[in-house]
Amino acid sequence: MKKIVTLVVLALALPLAAFASNSVDFSNSGGILSGTSSGLSLTGSTLVAVNGYEGNGLITGSNLGSLTFSTAALATGSLKMGGTFDPGGSFTITSNGSTGLPNGVLFSGTFSSATWTLLTLPNGTHKYTLTGVLTGAFASGYNTNGVVQLAINTGKGYFSGRTRISSGYTTVVVPEPGSLGLLGTGLLGLAGVIRCKIKLS
């Protein structure tokens, strides 16, 4: 009976272990955001923090690598007043390997959707937010998805095609569906073992 209780506790702990670190967070700083009706692009932005990559904790530095992206063309609206973009484009996070992270591409993907939102603040300045849903893969080959958010303030003027950004934030979800499938299969097998143990008792 003691063995059965132990197996049940392990079965309950497995899902918690799988979701203990269910995202990898990337922070970037600086860079130039430019755009036309053909899409927005970010260049020259530096990767400054990574949290949860391959089980590692928070890694920070003044230059861990780079983050670049380009969206597809505008589907609705305008860059001045806000709108949405067609699926597509590219999104790449690259490490320079300076702090124990693998050297090279950490995550590469495309935009499933992207929204460009204008908010006029009480002081009369304008804040734009780019929120995108990503589909892609980690360098290790795991397919996954994520969300990127980038905010800029253009003062009392509107976005006119080019501006410097202060920071951005990207969250990539893990584990991918394949891992969840393996977890489910393992739990089913464990349930079978428990059932056999109960019958033999």
C-alpha positions as CSV (number, residue, x, y, z in Angstrom):
1,M,0.0,0.0,0.0
2,K,2.9,2.4,0.8
3,K,4.3,1.8,-2.7
4,I,1.0,2.7,-4.3
5,V,0.8,5.9,-2.3
6,T,4.3,6.8,-3.4
7,L,3.4,6.2,-7.1
8,V,0.3,8.4,-6.8
9,V,2.3,11.2,-5.3
10,L,4.9,10.9,-8.1
11,A,2.1,11.0,-10.7
12,L,0.7,14.2,-9.2
13,A,4.2,15.8,-9.0
14,L,5.1,15.1,-12.7
15,P,2.8,17.8,-14.2
16,L,4.1,20.3,-11.6
17,A,7.7,19.5,-12.6
18,A,6.8,19.9,-16.3
19,F,5.3,23.3,-15.8
20,A,7.7,24.5,-13.1
21,S,9.5,26.5,-15.8
22,N,7.0,27.0,-18.6
23,S,8.4,30.0,-20.4
24,V,11.7,31.5,-21.4
25,D,11.8,35.3,-21.1
26,F,14.0,37.6,-23.2
27,S,14.6,41.3,-22.7
28,N,16.2,43.6,-25.3
29,S,17.3,47.2,-25.2
30,G,17.8,49.9,-27.8
31,G,17.6,49.6,-31.5
32,I,15.9,51.3,-34.4
33,L,12.3,50.5,-35.3
34,S,11.5,51.5,-38.8
35,G,8.5,50.9,-41.0
36,T,6.2,51.5,-44.0
37,S,3.0,50.0,-45.1
38,S,5.2,47.0,-46.1
39,G,5.9,46.3,-42.4
40,L,7.9,47.2,-39.4
41,S,11.5,46.1,-38.7
42,L,13.8,46.3,-35.7
43,T,17.5,46.4,-36.1
44,G,20.4,47.1,-33.7
45,S,18.6,45.9,-30.6
46,T,20.8,44.3,-27.9
47,L,19.8,41.2,-25.9
48,V,20.3,42.1,-22.2
49,A,18.5,39.4,-20.2
50,V,17.4,35.8,-20.6
51,N,15.5,33.8,-18.0
52,G,14.7,30.1,-18.1
53,Y,16.6,29.1,-21.2
54,E,17.4,25.3,-21.0
55,G,16.7,25.3,-17.3
56,N,19.0,28.2,-16.5
57,G,18.0,31.0,-14.2
58,L,18.2,34.7,-14.9
59,I,21.3,35.7,-17.0
60,T,21.9,39.4,-17.5
61,G,24.6,41.5,-19.2
62,S,25.1,44.6,-21.2
63,N,25.4,42.6,-24.4
64,L,24.3,39.0,-24.6
65,G,23.5,39.1,-28.3
66,S,20.8,40.6,-30.5
67,L,17.1,40.6,-31.3
68,T,15.9,41.5,-34.7
69,F,12.5,41.1,-36.5
70,S,10.4,42.2,-39.4
71,T,6.7,41.9,-39.7
72,A,4.7,41.3,-42.9
73,A,2.7,44.1,-44.5
74,L,-0.1,46.1,-42.9
75,A,-3.4,44.3,-43.3
76,T,-5.6,47.1,-41.7
77,G,-5.1,50.6,-40.4
78,S,-1.9,52.7,-40.6
79,L,1.4,53.1,-38.8
80,K,0.3,56.6,-37.7
81,M,-3.0,55.5,-36.1
82,G,-2.5,51.8,-35.4
83,G,-3.5,48.6,-37.3
84,T,-2.8,44.9,-37.8
85,F,-0.2,43.1,-39.9
86,D,-0.6,40.0,-42.1
87,P,1.0,36.7,-40.8
88,G,4.6,36.2,-41.8
89,G,7.9,38.1,-41.4
90,S,10.7,36.9,-39.3
91,F,11.9,37.0,-35.6
92,T,15.3,36.0,-34.5
93,I,17.1,36.1,-31.1
94,T,20.8,35.4,-31.3
95,S,23.4,34.9,-28.5
96,N,27.0,35.8,-28.7
97,G,27.9,33.0,-26.2
98,S,29.5,35.4,-23.8
99,T,27.8,34.2,-20.6
100,G,27.3,30.5,-20.9
101,L,24.4,30.7,-23.4
102,P,24.9,28.7,-26.6
103,N,26.6,30.8,-29.3
104,G,24.3,31.4,-32.2
105,V,20.5,31.5,-32.8
106,L,18.5,30.8,-29.6
107,F,15.0,31.2,-31.1
108,S,13.8,31.8,-34.7
109,G,10.2,32.2,-35.8
110,T,7.6,34.2,-37.7
111,F,4.6,36.3,-36.7
112,S,1.2,34.4,-36.6
113,S,-0.4,37.8,-35.9
114,A,0.8,41.3,-34.9
115,T,-1.1,44.4,-33.7
116,W,0.2,48.0,-33.7
117,T,-1.8,50.0,-31.1
118,L,-1.8,53.8,-30.6
119,L,-2.6,55.2,-27.1
120,T,-2.8,58.9,-26.4
121,L,-1.7,59.5,-22.8
122,P,-3.3,62.2,-20.5
123,N,-0.3,64.5,-21.0
124,G,-0.8,64.5,-24.8
125,T,2.1,62.2,-25.7
126,H,1.6,59.1,-27.9
127,K,2.5,55.6,-27.0
128,Y,2.6,52.8,-29.5
129,T,2.6,49.1,-28.6
130,L,3.5,46.3,-31.0
131,T,2.1,43.0,-29.7
132,G,2.9,39.9,-31.7
133,V,2.1,36.2,-31.5
134,L,5.1,34.1,-32.6
135,T,5.4,30.6,-34.0
136,G,8.9,29.1,-34.2
137,A,11.6,26.9,-32.7
138,F,14.4,26.9,-30.1
139,A,17.9,26.1,-31.3
140,S,17.5,22.7,-29.8
141,G,14.7,22.0,-32.4
142,Y,11.7,22.3,-30.1
143,N,8.7,23.8,-31.9
144,T,7.0,26.4,-29.7
145,N,5.2,29.7,-29.7
146,G,5.5,33.0,-27.8
147,V,4.5,36.6,-27.5
148,V,6.5,39.7,-28.1
149,Q,5.7,43.2,-26.8
150,L,7.5,46.4,-27.7
151,A,6.4,49.9,-26.5
152,I,7.7,53.2,-27.7
153,N,6.7,56.8,-26.9
154,T,6.9,59.3,-29.7
155,G,6.2,62.4,-27.6
156,K,3.5,64.7,-28.9
157,G,4.3,63.6,-32.5
158,Y,3.1,60.5,-34.3
159,F,5.2,57.6,-35.5
160,S,6.7,58.8,-38.8
161,G,8.5,55.8,-40.1
162,R,11.6,55.6,-37.8
163,T,12.3,55.8,-34.1
164,R,14.7,54.6,-31.4
165,I,13.2,52.2,-28.9
166,S,14.1,51.9,-25.2
167,S,13.2,48.2,-24.5
168,G,11.2,45.2,-25.5
169,Y,10.1,41.9,-23.9
170,T,9.5,38.4,-25.4
171,T,8.1,35.4,-23.7
172,V,8.4,32.0,-25.4
173,V,6.3,29.1,-24.1
174,V,7.7,25.7,-23.0
175,P,7.2,22.8,-23.1
176,E,6.0,22.4,-26.7
177,P,3.1,20.1,-27.5
178,G,5.4,17.2,-28.2
179,S,6.6,17.3,-24.6
180,L,3.1,17.4,-23.3
181,G,2.3,14.4,-25.4
182,L,5.2,12.5,-23.8
183,L,4.1,13.6,-20.4
184,G,0.6,12.3,-21.0
185,T,1.9,9.0,-22.3
186,G,4.1,8.6,-19.2
187,L,1.2,9.4,-16.9
188,L,-1.0,6.8,-18.7
189,G,1.8,4.2,-18.2
190,L,2.1,5.1,-14.5
191,A,-1.7,4.8,-14.1
192,G,-1.4,1.3,-15.6
193,V,1.3,0.3,-13.1
194,I,-0.8,1.6,-10.2
195,R,-3.8,-0.4,-11.4
196,C,-1.8,-3.6,-11.7
197,K,-0.4,-3.1,-8.1
198,I,-4.0,-2.6,-6.8
199,K,-5.2,-5.8,-8.5
200,L,-2.3,-7.8,-7.1
201,S,-2.9,-6.5,-3.5
